[in-house]
Amino acid sequence: MSIVQSQVLEPYAQGLMSVAQTHNITEEIGNDMRSLLSLLQESPDLEQFLANPFVKPEGKKAAIEQIAGEQIHQFTRNFLKILVDRGRILFLEGVCQQYLALLRKFNQTVLAEVTATVPLNEAQEGMVREKVLAMTGARQVELEISIDPELIGGVIIKVGSQVIDASLRGQVRRIGLSLSKTS
């Protein structure tokens, strides 16, 4: 764990989780964190604006209110204002990710990072979930799917440090390695 994670991200995410658990709104706050992450990934300008030390805190709070408005829980809005006041809003993405990691742990859910050549349909996602559940013994699986056309076909599933490479590229590489050993 890096110094930033242990000294900045973790305490803020833990604090938010503690408040969410107390008020039984862990999932609502989790949805807010997912929305904020999506917003930050879609808008690099927003991230730069929030991280800019020359923008006054009032300006950052006004931008957050305008963007998030009533779409996020009041606790999340207050939390974002605390991050602004303490000069930690530039760590928002990391705090969101850390909160979601805590939420997964709280719900006994694992995150499976899936790389596929094309978007998966519901049946394929279900098969991936079943495979990961069998592999980990978790209660639930959260999928984070990314597309990589260079895989040629199949999927790569990463859960923590475990990797299942069921892609054609991986199979070709394994065949190449076994052929080089036999010659």
C-alpha positions in Angstrom: 0.0 0.0 0.0 1.4 3.4 -1.0 1.8 6.3 1.4 -1.0 8.2 -0.4 -3.3 5.2 0.0 -2.6 4.6 3.7 -2.5 8.2 4.8 -5.1 9.9 2.5 -7.4 7.5 0.7 -7.9 4.9 3.4 -8.9 7.3 6.2 -11.4 9.2 4.1 -12.9 6.1 2.5 -13.1 4.5 6.0 -14.8 7.6 7.4 -17.4 7.6 4.6 -18.0 3.9 5.0 -18.5 4.3 8.8 -21.1 7.0 8.2 -22.8 5.0 5.5 -22.9 1.9 7.7 -24.3 3.9 10.6 -27.1 5.2 8.4 -27.5 2.0 6.5 -26.8 3.6 3.1 -23.7 1.8 2.0 -25.1 0.9 -1.4 -26.5 4.4 -2.0 -23.1 5.9 -1.3 -21.5 3.2 -3.4 -23.7 4.2 -6.3 -22.6 7.8 -5.8 -19.0 6.7 -5.9 -19.5 4.8 -9.1 -21.3 7.9 -10.6 -18.4 10.2 -9.5 -15.8 7.8 -11.0 -17.7 7.7 -14.3 -18.0 11.5 -14.3 -14.2 11.9 -13.7 -13.3 9.4 -16.4 -15.6 11.0 -18.9 -14.4 14.5 -18.1 -10.7 15.0 -17.6 -11.4 18.8 -17.5 -13.4 18.3 -14.3 -10.6 16.4 -12.6 -8.1 19.1 -13.6 -10.5 21.9 -12.4 -10.9 20.2 -9.0 -7.2 19.6 -8.6 -6.2 23.1 -9.6 -4.8 24.9 -6.6 -5.7 28.3 -8.0 -9.4 27.6 -8.1 -10.9 28.8 -4.8 -12.7 26.2 -2.6 -16.0 28.1 -3.1 -15.6 27.6 -6.9 -15.0 23.9 -6.5 -18.0 23.5 -4.2 -20.2 25.4 -6.6 -19.0 23.1 -9.5 -19.7 20.0 -7.4 -23.2 21.3 -6.5 -23.9 22.1 -10.2 -22.7 18.8 -11.5 -23.9 16.4 -8.8 -26.8 18.4 -7.5 -29.7 16.3 -6.1 -28.4 13.2 -8.0 -26.2 12.2 -5.1 -27.0 11.7 -1.5 -26.6 14.6 0.9 -23.9 12.7 2.9 -21.9 12.4 -0.3 -22.3 16.1 -1.1 -21.1 17.0 2.4 -18.2 14.6 2.1 -17.1 16.2 -1.2 -17.2 19.6 0.5 -15.0 18.2 3.3 -12.5 17.0 0.7 -12.5 20.5 -0.8 -12.1 22.2 2.6 -9.2 19.9 3.5 -7.5 20.3 0.1 -8.0 16.6 -0.6 -10.4 16.8 -3.6 -7.6 16.0 -6.0 -7.7 12.5 -4.5 -11.4 12.0 -5.2 -10.9 9.3 -7.8 -8.7 7.3 -5.4 -11.1 7.8 -2.5 -14.0 6.6 -4.6 -12.1 3.5 -5.6 -11.0 2.8 -2.0 -14.6 3.2 -0.8 -15.8 0.7 -3.5 -13.1 -1.7 -2.4 -14.3 -1.4 1.2 -17.9 -1.9 0.1 -17.0 -5.0 -1.8 -15.3 -6.3 1.4 -18.3 -5.4 3.5 -20.6 -7.2 1.1 -18.2 -10.2 0.6 -18.1 -9.2 -3.1 -15.0 -9.7 -5.3 -14.1 -7.5 -8.2 -13.4 -9.4 -11.4 -11.6 -7.4 -14.1 -12.6 -8.9 -17.4 -11.0 -8.1 -20.7 -12.8 -9.2 -23.8 -12.6 -8.6 -27.5 -16.3 -7.5 -27.7 -18.9 -6.5 -25.2 -20.3 -9.5 -23.3 -24.0 -10.3 -23.4 -25.9 -11.2 -20.2 -25.4 -15.0 -20.6 -21.6 -14.5 -21.0 -21.5 -12.2 -18.0 -23.4 -14.8 -16.0 -20.9 -17.5 -17.0 -18.0 -15.3 -15.9 -19.7 -14.6 -12.6 -20.3 -18.3 -11.9 -16.6 -19.1 -12.8 -15.4 -16.3 -10.4 -17.8 -17.4 -7.6 -16.6 -21.0 -7.9 -13.0 -19.8 -7.9 -13.2 -17.4 -4.9 -16.1 -18.6 -2.7 -17.4 -15.0 -2.5 -21.1 -14.1 -2.1 -21.2 -11.8 -5.1 -19.1 -10.8 -8.1 -18.8 -7.3 -9.5 -17.5 -7.2 -13.1 -15.4 -4.4 -14.5 -15.3 -5.1 -18.3 -12.9 -3.5 -20.7 -12.6 -4.2 -24.4 -9.3 -5.2 -26.2 -9.7 -6.2 -29.8 -6.1 -7.5 -29.9 -7.2 -10.5 -27.8 -8.6 -12.0 -31.1 -11.2 -14.0 -29.1 -12.1 -15.2 -25.6 -11.6 -13.3 -22.3 -9.0 -12.6 -19.6 -10.3 -12.6 -16.1 -8.3 -11.1 -13.3 -9.4 -11.4 -9.6 -6.8 -10.0 -7.3 -3.6 -11.6 -8.2 -5.2 -14.6 -10.0 -5.4 -14.4 -13.8 -7.4 -16.7 -16.1 -6.3 -16.2 -19.7 -9.0 -17.8 -21.9 -8.1 -15.7 -24.9 -7.0 -16.9 -28.2 -3.9 -14.8 -27.9 -3.1 -16.5 -24.6 -3.7 -19.9 -26.1 -1.4 -19.2 -29.1 1.3 -17.9 -26.7 1.0 -21.1 -24.6 1.2 -23.3 -27.7 4.3 -21.3 -28.9 6.0 -21.9 -25.5 5.2 -25.6 -25.5 6.6 -25.9 -29.0 9.8 -24.1 -28.1 10.3 -26.5 -25.2 10.0 -29.6 -27.3 12.4 -28.4 -30.0 
